[in-house]
C-alpha cells in the first residue's frame, strides 16, 4: 500500500512538471532566462512594451517590433539579437542579421539551422581551450597580485615619507622667507647708501624721447589683434600650449616649440591675459612675428632694397676695400661709443662693493625660496595625485619604460609623458603629457590618458591612451596609431592584477 502511494506521488510530480513545463516553450534564439517573456498561450508583447502581436508572428521572418525582439532567430530585424547557448563553452549574443547567412558564428552551430551550411559543434573543444587560458590568466593574476600588494605597501610608504617631507619643507620655506626679508632689508639699506654716493658721478640725463600717440595706438591694436589670433579657444588668455602649436615660436628651429621656448615669450608664465600680453609679452613676440611676415630686416638689407649703396660699376676690389674700411670704422665707433669708466673714490668703491654683496645675498635667498617653493609644490601635487585606491600606482611615478619597433623607440613615463624618437636620429617627439585616468567597463584605473603633445603638421596636438593589463612585470607590450596623431599603448603591470573575479563565467545550458 505504501509503495503504491509513493509511486502515485512520483507520477503526479512528473505530470505537474510536464504540465507546468508545457506552458513554457523554448523559443529559438532566446536564452532560458528570458523564455518566460515569450509565452505561447497569449499574444507576445514586444520587449520595449510598444506593441502586442499574436504569438505565431514570433520568428516568422517579418519584423513587427521596433526593438527587433519578435525576430531573435531570423534576420528580419536589423537590430535583433540571437542567443547562442553554446553548451560546453561561453554562451553569447550575435546580431540576428548573422542568422542563416552561411557563416558559422555560434560554436554549437545553432545560428545556421536553415541555411544548409554544415557547421561543426566545437563548443567543448573551445571551452577546453578557454578554460586552459582562464587558468593561465588566473595564475598570472595570482602572481601579479603578490607584486601588487608589494607595490601597494611601497606606495603607502612613499605617501608617508612625502607627508613628512612636506612638513619639513614648509618649515624650511618659512625660514627661507624670513631670511629673504632680512636680506632684502640689508640690500635696500646698502643700495640706498650706494645710490647717494653715486649721485655725484651721475651724467646729465639725456632728453626723453616722446612717443607718437598715433604710433602707440597702432602698435597696441596690432598687439591686440595678434593676441586674439593666438587665443584659439577664445578663453581670454593665451597659454603656453597655444604657443607650442605655432612654429613661429620655434626659436632654435628644431621642429618643436619646447615648453621653455613658449614660456620665454610669456615671461615665464603659463598663461597671460590681454593686458599682460600688451604690457610685457608683446615685446618678446613681435620680433618673431615680424620675422615670419618678412617685415623684420637687417639694416644692410633695407639699405640694399632702397638702393642707397648700389653701384653696379664698382669693382670687386673696391667692394672688399670698403668692407674692410667699414669693419674698422665699426670697431672704432664701438670703442668710441663706450663711455669711459668712472673713477670712484675709495669710500664709494666700498659702498658699491657692499651693495653688490647685499644684492648677491638677497638673490641667493630669493633663489632658495623659489627652489623650496617649487619642491613643495611638486610634493603637494604628488601627494594629491590619484595613484589608485591603495596607492599601488605610486611606485611607477618617476620610472620610464621603452619599446622599440622597426622605426621608432617609444618611451612611456607614467604620470609624466610619452615620447617617440626615430631610430635613425632626430629630436624627441612628445606624444602627450599626463592628464587623467580613463574608465573602461566600470574600471576607473584601466587606462591612462596623455594629451598636449607636439602638434601634428596641419593637424591636432598628439595624444596617447595607455591601456593597462595584468602582468608580473612593468612592460610596454605594443604601440599603435589607430587615428592620425592619436596613439595607443598596451602596458602590462602588476598594479592591475587582482585575484577576485577570476573565472567568473558559466555555461547556460
ZAMARGU-4260 file (C-alpha; in steps of 0.2 Angstrom, whole numbers, plus 5000, padded with zeros to 4 digits):
<rodrens>
0) 5000/5000/5000 | 5014/5012/5005 | 5024/5008/4989 | 5008/5012/4978 | 5006/5029/4986
5) 5024/5033/4984 | 5023/5028/4965 | 5007/5038/4963 | 5016/5053/4971 | 5031/5052/4959
10) 5020/5050/4944 | 5010/5065/4949 | 5026/5076/4952 | 5032/5072/4935 | 5015/5076/4927
15) 5014/5093/4936 | 5032/5097/4930 | 5026/5091/4912 | 5010/5102/4914 | 5019/5116/4921
20) 5033/5114/4908 | 5021/5114/4894 | 5016/5132/4897 | 5034/5137/4893 | 5041/5135/4876
25) 5059/5136/4871 | 5060/5150/4858 | 5074/5148/4846 | 5087/5162/4849 | 5081/5166/4866
30) 5090/5162/4882 | 5082/5151/4896 | 5082/5166/4907 | 5070/5176/4895 | 5059/5161/4890
35) 5045/5167/4901 | 5044/5183/4891 | 5039/5173/4876 | 5023/5164/4882 | 5014/5153/4868
40) 4997/5154/4876 | 4994/5173/4873 | 4999/5187/4862 | 5018/5192/4863 | 5022/5209/4869
45) 5037/5217/4861 | 5051/5219/4875 | 5051/5238/4874 | 5032/5237/4878 | 5027/5246/4862
50) 5016/5233/4854 | 5006/5216/4856 | 5006/5204/4842 | 5000/5186/4840 | 5012/5173/4846
55) 5013/5165/4829 | 5021/5180/4822 | 5036/5177/4833 | 5051/5172/4822 | 5040/5172/4806
60) 5054/5182/4796 | 5044/5198/4797 | 5049/5212/4809 | 5035/5218/4819 | 5043/5226/4835
65) 5054/5241/4834 | 5066/5234/4845 | 5068/5218/4835 | 5063/5207/4849 | 5050/5197/4839
70) 5063/5190/4827 | 5078/5184/4838 | 5080/5169/4826 | 5078/5177/4809 | 5087/5191/4800
75) 5071/5201/4798 | 5075/5214/4811 | 5092/5224/4808 | 5093/5227/4827 | 5088/5210/4833
80) 5099/5198/4844 | 5101/5179/4843 | 5107/5169/4858 | 5119/5155/4856 | 5118/5143/4870
85) 5135/5135/4866 | 5134/5121/4879 | 5152/5117/4885 | 5158/5135/4881 | 5153/5153/4884
90) 5135/5157/4878 | 5134/5173/4868 | 5123/5185/4858 | 5126/5189/4840 | 5116/5201/4828
95) 5101/5192/4822 | 5106/5198/4804 | 5120/5185/4805 | 5107/5170/4807 | 5107/5159/4792
100) 5120/5169/4782 | 5131/5155/4778 | 5144/5159/4791 | 5146/5148/4807 | 5146/5161/4821
105) 5139/5150/4836 | 5151/5136/4841 | 5135/5125/4843 | 5130/5129/4825 | 5113/5134/4831
110) 5114/5150/4820 | 5114/5141/4804 | 5099/5130/4807 | 5091/5133/4790 | 5105/5139/4778
115) 5111/5122/4773 | 5128/5127/4779 | 5137/5112/4788 | 5143/5119/4804 | 5153/5109/4817
120) 5148/5109/4835 | 5165/5113/4843 | 5160/5121/4859 | 5168/5108/4870 | 5185/5110/4862
125) 5184/5129/4863 | 5178/5128/4880 | 5193/5117/4885 | 5205/5129/4877 | 5196/5144/4886
130) 5197/5135/4902 | 5216/5132/4900 | 5218/5151/4895 | 5207/5156/4910 | 5218/5145/4921
135) 5234/5153/4914 | 5227/5171/4917 | 5222/5165/4935 | 5240/5160/4939 | 5246/5176/4931
140) 5234/5186/4941 | 5239/5177/4957 | 5257/5180/4954 | 5254/5198/4949 | 5243/5201/4964
145) 5258/5197/4976 | 5268/5210/4967 | 5253/5222/4968 | 5252/5220/4986 | 5271/5225/4987
150) 5268/5240/4976 | 5253/5245/4987 | 5264/5244/5003 | 5278/5254/4994 | 5265/5267/4988
155) 5258/5270/5006 | 5276/5271/5012 | 5280/5284/4999 | 5265/5294/5004 | 5270/5294/5022
160) 5288/5299/5018 | 5281/5313/5007 | 5270/5320/5021 | 5285/5321/5032 | 5295/5329/5019
165) 5281/5342/5016 | 5281/5346/5035 | 5300/5349/5034 | 5299/5359/5018 | 5286/5370/5025
170) 5296/5374/5040 | 5312/5377/5029 | 5301/5388/5017 | 5296/5399/5031 | 5314/5401/5037
175) 5319/5405/5020 | 5306/5418/5018 | 5312/5426/5034 | 5330/5426/5028 | 5324/5433/5012
180) 5315/5448/5020 | 5331/5450/5031 | 5342/5451/5016 | 5330/5462/5007 | 5331/5475/5021
185) 5350/5474/5021 | 5350/5476/5002 | 5339/5491/5002 | 5350/5499/5015 | 5366/5497/5006
190) 5358/5501/4989 | 5352/5517/4996 | 5369/5522/5003 | 5376/5517/4986 | 5364/5527/4977
195) 5368/5543/4987 | 5387/5540/4984 | 5384/5538/4965 | 5374/5554/4963 | 5389/5565/4961
200) 5395/5553/4947 | 5379/5553/4938 | 5380/5560/4920 | 5367/5573/4914 | 5351/5565/4909
205) 5348/5565/4890 | 5332/5572/4883 | 5317/5560/4884 | 5310/5553/4868 | 5292/5557/4867
210) 5282/5543/4858 | 5270/5547/4844 | 5252/5543/4852 | 5246/5538/4835 | 5260/5526/4833
215) 5257/5519/4850 | 5239/5516/4846 | 5243/5507/4830 | 5256/5496/4839 | 5243/5492/4853
220) 5229/5487/4840 | 5242/5476/4831 | 5246/5468/4848 | 5228/5465/4852 | 5224/5458/4835
225) 5238/5445/4837 | 5233/5441/4855 | 5216/5436/4848 | 5224/5426/4834 | 5234/5416/4847
230) 5219/5414/4859 | 5212/5399/4848 | 5199/5394/4861 | 5193/5412/4865 | 5196/5410/4883
235) 5203/5427/4886 | 5220/5421/4889 | 5235/5415/4879 | 5243/5399/4886 | 5259/5390/4883
240) 5250/5376/4874 | 5243/5389/4862 | 5261/5395/4858 | 5268/5377/4856 | 5257/5373/4841
245) 5264/5388/4831 | 5281/5386/4823 | 5283/5405/4824 | 5290/5402/4841 | 5302/5388/4837
250) 5317/5398/4842 | 5331/5385/4839 | 5322/5379/4823 | 5322/5360/4828 | 5304/5357/4823
255) 5297/5358/4840 | 5292/5373/4851 | 5298/5367/4868 | 5290/5372/4885 | 5304/5383/4889
260) 5303/5392/4872 | 5285/5395/4874 | 5286/5401/4892 | 5300/5414/4886 | 5288/5423/4876
265) 5275/5424/4890 | 5289/5430/4903 | 5290/5413/4911 | 5271/5412/4914 | 5259/5398/4910
270) 5246/5410/4903 | 5244/5429/4901 | 5228/5440/4899 | 5227/5453/4886 | 5234/5467/4897
275) 5248/5456/4902 | 5251/5452/4884 | 5251/5471/4880 | 5262/5476/4894 | 5276/5463/4893
280) 5274/5448/4881 | 5271/5458/4865 | 5289/5464/4866 | 5295/5446/4865 | 5283/5440/4852
285) 5283/5455/4840 | 5301/5452/4833 | 5297/5434/4829 | 5280/5439/4821 | 5290/5452/4810
290) 5302/5439/4805 | 5289/5427/4800 | 5280/5440/4790 | 5296/5446/4782 | 5295/5464/4789
295) 5309/5462/4801 | 5325/5465/4791 | 5344/5468/4794 | 5350/5486/4791 | 5360/5481/4776
300) 5345/5473/4769 | 5335/5489/4770 | 5349/5499/4763 | 5351/5487/4748 | 5332/5487/4744
305) 5332/5506/4744 | 5347/5506/4733 | 5357/5519/4743 | 5373/5509/4741 | 5370/5501/4725
310) 5384/5505/4712 | 5384/5492/4698 | 5401/5499/4691 | 5410/5497/4707 | 5424/5484/4706
315) 5426/5469/4717 | 5442/5476/4724 | 5433/5492/4729 | 5419/5482/4737 | 5432/5472/4748
320) 5441/5488/4752 | 5425/5497/4758 | 5420/5482/4768 | 5437/5481/4777 | 5436/5500/4780
325) 5418/5498/4786 | 5423/5484/4799 | 5437/5496/4805 | 5425/5510/4807 | 5413/5500/4816
330) 5426/5494/4828 | 5431/5512/4831 | 5414/5518/4833 | 5410/5504/4845 | 5426/5509/4855
335) 5421/5527/4854 | 5403/5524/4859 | 5408/5516/4876 | 5409/5529/4889 | 5425/5530/4900
340) 5423/5520/4916 | 5421/5532/4930 | 5435/5533/4943 | 5426/5531/4960 | 5434/5536/4976
345) 5439/5523/4989 | 5424/5526/5000 | 5412/5525/4985 | 5420/5509/4979 | 5417/5501/4997
350) 5399/5506/4996 | 5397/5499/4979 | 5406/5483/4985 | 5394/5482/5000 | 5379/5485/4988
355) 5385/5471/4976 | 5386/5459/4991 | 5369/5464/4998 | 5361/5461/4980 | 5370/5444/4979
360) 5365/5438/4996 | 5347/5444/4993 | 5347/5435/4976 | 5353/5419/4984 | 5340/5420/4997
365) 5327/5423/4984 | 5333/5408/4974 | 5332/5397/4990 | 5314/5402/4992 | 5310/5399/4974
370) 5318/5382/4975 | 5310/5377/4991 | 5293/5383/4984 | 5295/5373/4968 | 5300/5357/4978
375) 5285/5360/4990 | 5273/5362/4975 | 5279/5346/4967 | 5277/5336/4983 | 5260/5343/4986
380) 5255/5339/4968 | 5261/5321/4970 | 5253/5318/4987 | 5236/5324/4979 | 5238/5314/4964
385) 5227/5299/4961 | 5238/5284/4962 | 5224/5271/4964 | 5213/5266/4978 | 5228/5258/4988
390) 5242/5269/4981 | 5248/5254/4970 | 5252/5265/4956 | 5264/5277/4966 | 5280/5267/4963
395) 5278/5269/4944 | 5279/5288/4946 | 5297/5293/4941 | 5300/5277/4931 | 5301/5276/4912
400) 5299/5261/4900 | 5305/5259/4882 | 5298/5250/4867 | 5307/5248/4851 | 5298/5244/4834
405) 5305/5244/4816 | 5306/5263/4815 | 5304/5271/4832 | 5309/5270/4851 | 5294/5274/4862
410) 5296/5279/4880 | 5282/5279/4892 | 5284/5288/4909 | 5268/5285/4920 | 5262/5302/4927
415) 5275/5310/4916 | 5275/5310/4897 | 5275/5298/4882 | 5288/5301/4868 | 5293/5294/4851
420) 5311/5295/4843 | 5316/5289/4827 | 5330/5276/4827 | 5339/5285/4813 | 5341/5300/4824
425) 5332/5317/4826 | 5323/5326/4840 | 5311/5318/4853 | 5293/5320/4848 | 5281/5322/4863
430) 5266/5311/4861 | 5257/5318/4877 | 5259/5324/4895 | 5250/5315/4909 | 5232/5321/4910
435) 5219/5309/4918 | 5213/5291/4921 | 5201/5284/4908 | 5187/5272/4914 | 5183/5257/4904
440) 5170/5244/4908 | 5167/5251/4925 | 5186/5251/4930 | 5192/5268/4934 | 5210/5263/4933
445) 5210/5253/4916 | 5219/5266/4905 | 5229/5282/4907 | 5227/5297/4896 | 5241/5309/4890
450) 5237/5324/4880 | 5245/5341/4875 | 5259/5333/4864 | 5268/5341/4850 | 5256/5347/4836
455) 5255/5337/4820 | 5258/5346/4804 | 5241/5354/4799 | 5233/5343/4812 | 5229/5342/4831
460) 5241/5340/4845 | 5247/5322/4848 | 5239/5312/4862 | 5241/5294/4869 | 5230/5282/4878
465) 5239/5269/4888 | 5228/5253/4891 | 5234/5243/4907 | 5233/5224/4908 | 5239/5212/4921
470) 5257/5206/4921 | 5271/5201/4933 | 5282/5215/4926 | 5280/5233/4921 | 5282/5232/4902
475) 5276/5240/4886 | 5268/5226/4875 | 5263/5236/4859 | 5261/5253/4852 | 5250/5259/4838
480) 5242/5274/4830 | 5224/5270/4827 | 5220/5288/4821 | 5231/5301/4815 | 5241/5309/4829
485) 5231/5298/4842 | 5242/5284/4849 | 5238/5269/4859 | 5250/5259/4870 | 5247/5242/4879
490) 5256/5242/4896 | 5257/5227/4907 | 5259/5230/4926 | 5256/5220/4942 | 5247/5236/4948
495) 5231/5230/4940 | 5232/5211/4945 | 5218/5206/4956 | 5213/5188/4961 | 5195/5191/4964
500) 5183/5189/4950 | 5195/5177/4940 | 5185/5163/4931 | 5168/5171/4935 | 5159/5163/4920
505) 5147/5149/4917 | 5138/5140/4904 | 5119/5142/4902 | 5113/5125/4896
</rodrens>
